[in-house]
Amino acid sequence: MMRERTPLDLLELQGSPNLRRSLKREAAEASATLAPETRSEIEQLNELIAQAMRACKRGHTFRGKPNPAFEHLTKLVKTRDVLTKGKKPAKTAREILAEANAALGIN
């Protein structure tokens, strides 16, 4: 489980060595502008992550088999991180679906 980030005010009061890193991260997050299409994709990913987390409550095994929700959750979180950092994935979802349809012979 991830810990909450310590607020900048508290880091300043503590004289934490992590203050500079936190300021740099805040500046990068403030300057990052996301396209509306990317924002909608991130919202969809957040909904899927919530569904995967609900499925994870069943445990690591479900009906004697490994629960695939944990694997799905890690993939979704990594995808969301890539989108929020502004890096473009190698292929878009539409390109991947088009390749899959072409391979299956579906028009």
C-alpha positions as a printed Julia matrix, in Angstrom:
107×3 Matrix{Float64}:
   0.0     0.0     0.0
   1.28    3.44   -0.81
   1.89    5.99    1.88
   0.53    9.48    1.6
   2.97   12.16    0.57
   4.15   14.37    3.36
   2.96   17.97    2.83
   5.6    20.52    1.86
   4.9    22.61    4.96
   5.74   19.69    7.2
   8.9    18.88    5.22
  10.04   22.48    5.59
   9.44   22.42    9.35
  11.34   19.16    9.69
  14.22   20.34    7.54
  13.87   17.11    5.62
  16.46   16.14    3.01
  13.51   15.2     0.77
  12.37   18.82    0.51
  14.26   19.58   -2.7
  12.94   16.43   -4.39
   9.39   17.26   -3.31
   9.66   20.82   -4.63
  10.97   19.53   -7.95
   8.11   17.0    -8.19
   5.5    19.66   -7.38
   6.94   21.97  -10.05
   6.88   19.18  -12.63
   3.29   18.28  -11.77
   2.22   21.91  -11.96
   3.81   22.45  -15.37
   2.45   19.23  -16.86
  -0.5    19.89  -19.11
  -2.54   16.98  -20.33
  -4.63   16.87  -23.47
  -8.38   16.41  -22.96
  -8.16   12.99  -24.63
  -5.46   11.92  -22.18
  -7.51   13.18  -19.23
 -10.51   11.1   -20.33
  -8.26    8.03  -20.7
  -6.9     8.59  -17.2
 -10.45    8.86  -15.82
 -11.34    5.56  -17.49
  -8.2     3.96  -16.06
  -9.12    5.22  -12.59
 -12.52    3.54  -12.89
 -10.93    0.29  -14.05
  -8.42    0.46  -11.19
 -11.27    0.83   -8.71
 -12.99   -2.24  -10.19
  -9.76   -4.25  -10.04
  -9.24   -3.23   -6.41
 -12.74   -4.45   -5.55
 -11.94   -7.77   -7.24
  -8.69   -8.01   -5.26
 -10.7    -8.18   -2.03
 -11.45  -11.82   -2.85
  -7.83  -12.7    -2.14
  -4.87  -14.01   -4.08
  -6.73  -17.18   -5.01
 -10.33  -17.33   -6.15
 -12.0   -20.73   -6.55
  -8.64  -22.46   -6.34
  -7.02  -20.41   -9.11
  -4.79  -17.32   -8.95
  -6.85  -14.15   -8.94
  -6.06  -12.27  -12.2
  -7.22   -8.98  -10.66
  -3.8    -8.41   -9.1
  -2.03   -8.67  -12.46
  -4.64   -6.43  -14.07
  -4.26   -3.88  -11.29
  -0.49   -3.58  -11.73
  -0.84   -3.19  -15.51
  -3.51   -0.52  -15.12
  -1.47    1.45  -12.59
   1.63    1.32  -14.8
  -0.4     2.5   -17.78
  -1.84    5.38  -15.78
   1.66    6.37  -14.63
   2.9     6.43  -18.22
   0.0     8.64  -19.27
   0.35   11.06  -16.36
   4.08   11.49  -16.91
   3.38   12.61  -20.45
   5.25    9.83  -22.17
   3.54    8.39  -25.19
   3.04    4.65  -25.21
   4.58    2.79  -28.13
   1.17    2.15  -29.69
  -2.25    3.59  -29.05
  -5.17    1.39  -28.12
  -6.74    1.95  -31.54
  -3.57    0.77  -33.3
  -3.41   -2.35  -31.15
  -7.09   -3.15  -31.8
  -6.64   -2.56  -35.53
  -3.68   -4.97  -35.61
  -5.64   -7.57  -33.65
  -8.62   -7.24  -35.98
  -6.36   -7.54  -39.02
  -4.71  -10.65  -37.59
  -8.1   -12.23  -36.93
  -9.46  -11.18  -40.31
 -12.18   -8.97  -38.82
 -13.0    -5.79  -40.72
